[in-house]
Amino acid sequence: MRRILTVEHAGKSFESEGRRIPVLKDVSFSVSEGEMLGIVGLSGCGKSTLLSVVAGLIEPDTGTVSLSVGEGIPLSPTSPELYRYVQLVVQEPSEMFSPRMTIGEFLCEPLRSLGLRQEDRHLEELFASVGLDADLLSARPHMLSGGQLQRVVLARAFLSAPKLILYDEPTSALDVITQAQILELIRELRKKRPSAGIFVSHDLAAVQSVVDRILVMSEGCIVEELAPSELTRAKHPATRRLLDAQLTG
């Protein structure tokens, strides 16, 4: 399969109390077309910083990140074209909404910024595919539950047919039942609208249910790579600690 994303020797540090604290250390990996990659690790391991680097929200101090979208030169995270091909699904969906916008306006905002148009019929079909009634397109964000808002965020992420979707702890702010529903929705959307993805979480059960391959991070480094079925046979202490935390949590 063709590579969509390539990260090579990425490093990032932040200043704290007059000294530089390394958060990412020589991180390299790739994501292939149609693949869902999971990145897991305990809090503070650097996984969210890594996702922010891939999303172009922060620049790495060292290394390179490039997105291949087919023809032409690979895109860097600083390219103005990046957001046509990369979408982000965040942990707390309510943070993405403006109270002044209707749900329909929120959905179409990325398309307008890219100079694209979306027919109402297709918008309603997509809305139905995430289990929401078209009547909610005219609603305001405060009228929807957290689970409904996350469904809207997922619909917007898939609307522009991106090459890569970044999921930053997308179920951690939801109750257990809603978490299961959102994970099932992600699986169904990927079948109908194929795209590569990176799913970042500390929840191993959630990651196992949606990804093809798992990278384990510890202290800013990738320390182990596993198939979802291989987690119980993990060898690195960081992975074992993560498994133990899940069992005792």
Secondary structure per residue as TSV (DSSP state, phi and psi in degrees):
chain	resnum	aa	ss	phi	psi
A	1	M	-	360.0	146.3
A	2	R	-	-71.8	140.6
A	3	R	E	-73.5	133.3
A	4	I	E	-95.0	-45.3
A	5	L	E	-125.3	137.0
A	6	T	E	-131.7	121.4
A	7	V	E	-113.7	125.6
A	8	E	E	-127.2	116.6
A	9	H	E	53.2	41.1
A	10	A	E	-72.4	133.4
A	11	G	E	-133.8	145.2
A	12	K	E	-151.2	135.7
A	13	S	E	-134.3	158.3
A	14	F	E	-128.7	150.7
A	15	E	E	-85.1	134.2
A	16	S	E	-145.6	121.4
A	17	E	T	52.3	43.4
A	18	G	T	81.5	6.4
A	19	R	E	-136.3	157.2
A	20	R	E	-87.3	128.0
A	21	I	E	-108.5	115.0
A	22	P	E	-70.7	131.1
A	23	V	E	-110.9	-37.2
A	24	L	E	-120.6	137.2
A	25	K	E	-131.2	102.1
A	26	D	E	52.5	54.1
A	27	V	E	-90.1	127.0
A	28	S	E	-134.6	135.1
A	29	F	E	-169.0	171.5
A	30	S	E	-140.0	161.1
A	31	V	E	-128.5	130.4
A	32	S	E	-93.0	162.8
A	33	E	T	-55.2	126.3
A	34	G	T	80.8	-3.2
A	35	E	-	-87.6	143.8
A	36	M	E	-109.6	115.2
A	37	L	E	-100.9	132.0
A	38	G	E	-99.9	137.8
A	39	I	E	-123.4	118.6
A	40	V	E	-125.1	161.1
A	41	G	-	166.1	159.8
A	42	L	S	-68.0	162.0
A	43	S	T	-54.8	135.1
A	44	G	T	88.5	4.4
A	45	C	S	-79.2	-14.8
A	46	G	S	109.0	1.9
A	47	K	H	-67.4	-40.2
A	48	S	H	-70.2	-35.9
A	49	T	H	-62.7	-41.6
A	50	L	H	-61.2	-42.7
A	51	L	H	-65.0	-37.2
A	52	S	H	-65.0	-35.6
A	53	V	H	-65.0	-45.8
A	54	V	H	-62.9	-38.0
A	55	A	H	-75.1	-9.1
A	56	G	T	81.2	12.3
A	57	L	S	-77.7	-30.3
A	58	I	S	-136.2	152.6
A	59	E	-	-96.2	139.8
A	60	P	-	-70.8	151.5
A	61	D	S	-75.0	-34.4
A	62	T	E	-138.2	160.8
A	63	G	E	85.9	-178.7
A	64	T	E	-134.8	152.5
A	65	V	E	-132.4	126.5
A	66	S	E	-139.2	145.6
A	67	L	E	-116.2	124.8
A	68	S	-	-98.7	118.7
A	69	V	-	-111.5	18.5
A	70	G	S	114.0	-114.8
A	71	E	S	-75.2	152.5
A	72	G	S	92.2	-172.6
A	73	I	S	-80.2	139.6
A	74	P	-	-55.7	145.1
A	75	L	B	-89.5	142.5
A	76	S	-	-96.0	164.3
A	77	P	T	-61.3	-16.8
A	78	T	T	-93.3	-1.0
A	79	S	-	-69.8	136.1
A	80	P	T	-65.4	-16.9
A	81	E	T	-82.6	-8.9
A	82	L	H	-56.1	-43.7
A	83	Y	H	-75.0	-2.6
A	84	R	H	-77.6	-24.6
A	85	Y	H	-116.0	-11.6
A	86	V	E	-125.9	131.7
A	87	Q	E	-125.7	152.1
A	88	L	E	-121.5	132.5
A	89	V	E	-114.1	118.8
A	90	V	-	-98.4	171.7
A	91	Q	S	-67.7	-44.0
A	92	E	S	-112.1	97.6
A	93	P	G	-60.3	-32.1
A	94	S	G	-61.4	-24.0
A	95	E	G	-68.8	-17.0
A	96	M	G	-87.4	-11.9
A	97	F	-	-100.2	142.6
A	98	S	-	-95.5	132.3
A	99	P	T	-64.8	-16.5
A	100	R	T	-81.5	-15.3
A	101	M	S	-96.5	144.7
A	102	T	-	-77.6	167.3
A	103	I	H	-62.3	-39.6
A	104	G	H	-63.4	-40.6
A	105	E	H	-65.3	-39.3
A	106	F	H	-61.2	-44.0
A	107	L	H	-61.1	-41.6
A	108	C	H	-86.9	-10.8
A	109	E	H	-54.4	-46.6
A	110	P	H	-62.8	-35.2
A	111	L	H	-66.0	-41.4
A	112	R	H	-63.4	-40.5
A	113	S	H	-67.8	-23.5
A	114	L	T	-95.0	-0.3
A	115	G	T	74.8	24.9
A	116	L	-	-106.7	157.4
A	117	R	-	-118.8	151.2
A	118	Q	-	-130.4	124.1
A	119	E	-	-70.0	143.5
A	120	D	H	-56.9	-36.5
A	121	R	H	-62.1	-43.9
A	122	H	H	-68.6	-35.3
A	123	L	H	-64.1	-42.7
A	124	E	H	-66.6	-36.1
A	125	E	H	-64.3	-43.2
A	126	L	H	-65.0	-41.0
A	127	F	H	-61.5	-41.9
A	128	A	H	-64.8	-33.9
A	129	S	H	-68.0	-20.0
A	130	V	T	-100.6	12.8
A	131	G	T	79.6	26.7
A	132	L	-	-119.7	148.3
A	133	D	-	-81.4	141.0
A	134	A	G	-60.0	-22.6
A	135	D	G	-61.1	-25.5
A	136	L	G	-74.2	-10.2
A	137	L	G	-61.9	-26.9
A	138	S	G	-95.5	1.6
A	139	A	S	-81.0	163.7
A	140	R	-	-96.9	155.7
A	141	P	G	-54.2	-37.4
A	142	H	G	-66.3	-12.3
A	143	M	G	-86.4	-6.8
A	144	L	S	-110.0	152.0
A	145	S	-	-77.3	169.9
A	146	G	H	-60.0	-40.5
A	147	G	H	-65.7	-39.6
A	148	Q	H	-65.6	-40.5
A	149	L	H	-63.4	-38.8
A	150	Q	H	-66.8	-33.0
A	151	R	H	-64.9	-39.7
A	152	V	H	-64.4	-43.4
A	153	V	H	-60.8	-41.0
A	154	L	H	-64.8	-41.3
A	155	A	H	-60.5	-42.7
A	156	R	H	-66.2	-37.9
A	157	A	H	-61.1	-38.4
A	158	F	H	-87.3	-13.8
A	159	L	H	-60.5	-41.2
A	160	S	T	-89.0	12.5
A	161	A	-	51.0	57.5
A	162	P	-	-69.9	162.4
A	163	K	S	-81.3	-28.4
A	164	L	E	-143.9	131.2
A	165	I	E	-116.4	130.6
A	166	L	E	-105.1	121.4
A	167	Y	E	-108.3	111.1
A	168	D	E	-103.0	95.2
A	169	E	S	47.9	54.3
A	170	P	T	-71.3	-10.1
A	171	T	T	-116.7	-2.9
A	172	S	T	-68.8	-21.9
A	173	A	T	-92.6	7.0
A	174	L	S	-111.4	157.4
A	175	D	-	-71.4	166.5
A	176	V	H	-59.2	-43.7
A	177	I	H	-65.1	-44.5
A	178	T	H	-66.9	-35.9
A	179	Q	H	-55.8	-48.6
A	180	A	H	-61.7	-39.2
A	181	Q	H	-65.7	-41.0
A	182	I	H	-68.1	-39.9
A	183	L	H	-63.8	-41.4
A	184	E	H	-64.6	-38.0
A	185	L	H	-63.8	-42.0
A	186	I	H	-60.1	-43.2
A	187	R	H	-61.5	-43.5
A	188	E	H	-67.9	-41.9
A	189	L	H	-63.2	-37.6
A	190	R	H	-68.0	-28.4
A	191	K	H	-69.7	-39.8
A	192	K	H	-84.9	-32.8
A	193	R	S	-131.4	76.6
A	194	P	-	-57.5	133.7
A	195	S	-	-157.2	154.2
A	196	A	E	-76.2	160.4
A	197	G	E	-154.0	158.0
A	198	I	E	-125.1	123.2
A	199	F	E	-112.5	109.3
A	200	V	E	-101.0	129.2
A	201	S	E	-165.6	163.5
A	202	H	S	-101.3	-2.7
A	203	D	-	-92.0	99.8
A	204	L	H	-62.7	-37.5
A	205	A	H	-63.3	-42.1
A	206	A	H	-64.0	-45.0
A	207	V	H	-62.8	-47.2
A	208	Q	H	-56.9	-32.3
A	209	S	H	-78.0	-14.1
A	210	V	H	-126.7	-12.1
A	211	V	-	-105.7	164.5
A	212	D	S	-99.4	-24.0
A	213	R	E	-154.3	146.5
A	214	I	E	-124.5	132.2
A	215	L	E	-108.3	133.3
A	216	V	E	-103.4	129.7
A	217	M	E	-109.8	146.2
A	218	S	E	-151.5	126.9
A	219	E	T	51.5	43.4
A	220	G	T	83.1	3.3
A	221	C	E	-121.9	152.8
A	222	I	E	-84.6	119.8
A	223	V	E	-110.5	-14.6
A	224	E	E	-160.6	146.9
A	225	E	E	-125.9	131.3
A	226	L	E	-142.3	153.9
A	227	A	-	-78.6	152.9
A	228	P	G	-53.3	-34.6
A	229	S	G	-75.6	-9.5
A	230	E	G	-98.8	0.5
A	231	L	G	-58.6	-39.4
A	232	T	G	-68.9	-14.1
A	233	R	G	-103.6	16.8
A	234	A	-	-61.3	146.2
A	235	K	-	-108.9	-29.3
A	236	H	S	-73.1	140.0
A	237	P	H	-55.9	-34.0
A	238	A	H	-64.8	-40.2
A	239	T	H	-68.4	-39.5
A	240	R	H	-64.4	-38.1
A	241	R	H	-65.1	-38.6
A	242	L	H	-64.7	-42.9
A	243	L	H	-62.9	-42.2
A	244	D	H	-64.5	-38.5
A	245	A	H	-63.9	-37.0
A	246	Q	H	-67.2	-39.9
A	247	L	H	-69.2	-36.5
A	248	T	H	-88.9	-15.1
A	249	G	-	-78.9	360.0
